[in-house]
C-alpha cells in the first residue's frame, strides 16, 4: 500500500471539512438533539467532538511551529469528555459557528506548512504533523458519517478505506490474521497471527466494520477454511489519548 503524501492529506482535509460543513448547514434545530449513529450520542455530541478534535489538532500544530509540545486535549481525556458534554446541547447556530471556527483554524494551520513542517514532531501518538493530518482526516470522514445525514460509509473513498486498513490493523487480535478481499480490488492482509479469517465484501463495508461502524451495503462475509463464520471480534480502536484507566476514545 503506497504511502499517502502531505499534498494528498491537505487536499483530503479540505474535502472532508467541506463535507462536514455542508452537512451541518443542512441540519435543522430539531436534528441537533436527535440520536446520531453513535450509541448514546446525539448529533450535538458528534458536532461538539468534531469541533473539539479540529481545535485540538490545530493546537498541536501551533505549538509544534514554536518547537513546543502540548497534550492533544486540554485536561486530557477527561477534559475532552467534559467539553463534549458541555457543548452537545448548544443551539444549531452555536454548533455551526463553533464548527466553522474550528475547521478554519485547523485548515489554516495545515495550509501554512512547508515540506519540512509536515515532519515536525507533535505530542499526538508521539508522531509527526503528518500523523496529525491523517488523524484529522479520519475524524472528519468517520464522524461525518456518524451524523447520520445520508453520507454513510458507502461514500468513503477507496484511498480512505485503504488508509483505514493500514491504521486499523492494530485492531486485529493477537494470534489472528485477516485476509481482506474487497470486491474488484487486490486483497490486503493485516495481522501476523497463525489463525486466518477471510473478510470479503465491498471495500467500504470492510472499512466500516474495521472502524466499528455499521456497513451500509450489506456485503460482508467472513470465512475460515472455506466455511462461513461470524465476523471476528476486534480489539479497541487505537486511542490517540494516553490510556490511564479511562474508557476507550470513540
Buried (B, 14 or more C-beta within 10 A) or exposed (E): EEEBEBEBBBEBBBBBBEBBBEBBEEBEEEBBEEEBBBEEBBBBBBBBBBBBBBBBBBBBBBBBBEEEEBBBBBEBBEBBBEBBEEBBBBEBEBBBEBBBEBBBBBBEBBEEBEEEBBEBBBBBBEBBBBBBBBBBBBBBBBBBBBBBBEBBBEBBBEEBBBBBBBBBBEBBBEEBBBBBBBEEBEEBBBBEEEEBBBBBBBBBBBBBBBBBBEBBBEBBEBBBEEEEEEEBEBEEBEBBBEEEEBEEBB
